[in-house]
Amino acid sequence: MMMPAYVQAFHITREQFDKANLKYTYFIIEHQSAPCYEPQDFADQEMAEPYNADIIYTFDNDVINDYYLGIDYPFMNEYQYLEALEAGTYQTRTTKWVDVDEMEAEILAKYGSLD
């Protein structure tokens, strides 16, 4: 994954990253769907995943690869996933949905502002 290398190369602080990631989460909500951590249902669902700063800032390739590459998706896209749900042949595995209000509150508590 390139994000840890990008963070290191450009000396991006955790505060800068967290605030930018919140803005990215707003973008996901506006242009994709409900943001989630650890998508489990279909490969395209990764597009709705904000970065997990706790994982990225470990800078441990094994931890990062396990988190981001250790998923065996049963479907490639949302269409296949929704079709299986409708047919009753699949039960949603993704359970870690992003609570944006909680994300904002954590950033405010840690850094004092969202900007």
C-alpha positions in Angstrom: 0.0 0.0 0.0 1.3 3.4 -1.0 -0.3 5.5 1.7 2.3 4.8 4.5 5.1 5.7 2.0 3.3 8.9 1.0 2.8 9.9 4.7 6.5 9.4 5.4 7.7 11.0 2.2 5.7 14.2 2.7 6.0 14.2 6.5 2.2 14.2 7.1 1.4 14.5 10.7 -1.3 12.3 12.3 -3.3 15.4 12.9 -3.1 16.5 9.2 -4.0 12.9 8.2 -6.9 12.6 10.5 -8.5 15.8 9.4 -8.0 15.0 5.7 -9.4 11.6 6.2 -12.5 13.2 7.7 -12.9 15.3 4.6 -12.4 12.1 2.5 -15.2 10.5 4.6 -17.5 13.4 3.7 -16.6 12.8 0.1 -17.5 9.1 0.3 -20.9 10.0 1.8 -21.6 12.5 -0.9 -20.4 10.4 -3.9 -20.4 6.8 -2.9 -22.4 5.3 -0.1 -22.1 4.7 3.6 -18.5 4.7 4.7 -17.2 1.6 6.4 -14.1 0.1 7.9 -13.0 -3.4 7.0 -15.4 -4.0 4.1 -16.2 -7.7 3.8 -18.9 -8.0 1.2 -17.6 -7.0 -2.2 -14.4 -5.7 -3.7 -15.8 -2.4 -4.9 -16.9 -1.7 -1.4 -13.3 -0.6 -0.7 -14.2 2.6 -2.5 -16.3 3.5 0.6 -13.5 2.9 3.1 -11.8 5.8 4.8 -8.2 5.1 5.7 -7.5 3.5 9.0 -4.9 5.8 10.5 -4.2 3.5 13.4 -3.1 0.8 10.9 -1.3 3.1 8.5 0.7 4.9 11.2 2.1 1.6 12.5 4.3 1.6 9.3 4.4 -2.1 9.7 3.9 -3.7 6.3 2.7 -7.0 7.8 0.0 -5.3 9.8 -1.0 -3.1 6.9 -1.1 -5.9 4.3 -3.1 -8.1 6.7 -5.6 -5.4 7.2 -5.9 -4.2 3.6 -5.2 -7.4 1.7 -6.4 -10.1 4.0 -10.0 -10.1 2.8 -11.6 -12.8 0.6 -14.6 -11.0 -1.0 -17.5 -13.2 -2.0 -18.6 -10.7 -4.6 -16.8 -8.4 -7.0 -19.4 -5.6 -7.1 -22.4 -4.2 -5.4 -24.8 -5.5 -8.1 -23.8 -9.2 -7.3 -24.0 -8.5 -3.6 -27.5 -6.9 -3.7 -28.7 -9.7 -6.0 -27.5 -12.3 -3.4 -29.2 -10.3 -0.6 -32.5 -10.2 -2.5 -32.3 -13.9 -3.2 -31.7 -14.6 0.5 -28.5 -16.5 -0.2 -26.2 -14.1 1.6 -26.0 -12.3 4.9 -24.0 -9.0 5.1 -20.6 -9.5 6.7 -19.5 -5.8 6.9 -20.3 -4.6 10.4 -17.9 -1.7 11.0 -19.7 1.3 9.7 -18.2 4.8 10.2 -20.0 7.0 12.6 -19.1 10.4 11.2 -20.3 12.3 14.3 -18.0 10.1 16.4 -15.1 10.7 14.0 -15.7 14.5 14.3 -15.9 14.3 18.1 -12.6 12.4 18.3 -10.8 14.9 16.1 -12.2 17.8 18.1 -11.2 16.2 21.3 -7.7 15.4 20.1 -6.9 18.5 18.1 -9.4 21.2 19.1 -10.7 21.9 15.6 -11.8 20.2 12.4 -9.7 22.5 10.1 
